[in-house]
Amino acid sequence: MEINQEKLKEILQEQRGEYQKYIGTISEDFQSQIKLIAESAEGMQKQLSAIRDMIARNTEDIAIIKTHIQFIKQELKHKIDRDEFEALEKRVLILERKR
């Protein structure tokens, strides 16, 4: 089989058409994969934003809790513990008996 210039053009045009279809299919698949990645990134961005908001609220709550704990610690410094209270009760009983 002899290939002349016309036959060669015909073969090349046929192969070019097949190649363009193949590249088109690959391009469509690539674009759909990119679209999936973009949608996934958008979802992760929303989750990240929600997590940032939650952390900001937790930070505020922790600051309030710290303030409350400091207040409680200050109040506890002014109180006596159980052993001291029992000792005072005994002293009061002894004093009451002496009267």
PyMOL commands that set and color helices and strands:
alter all, ss='L'
color gray80, all
select helices_A, chain A and resi 5-77+82-98
alter helices_A, ss='H'
color red, helices_A
deselect
rebuild
show_as cartoon
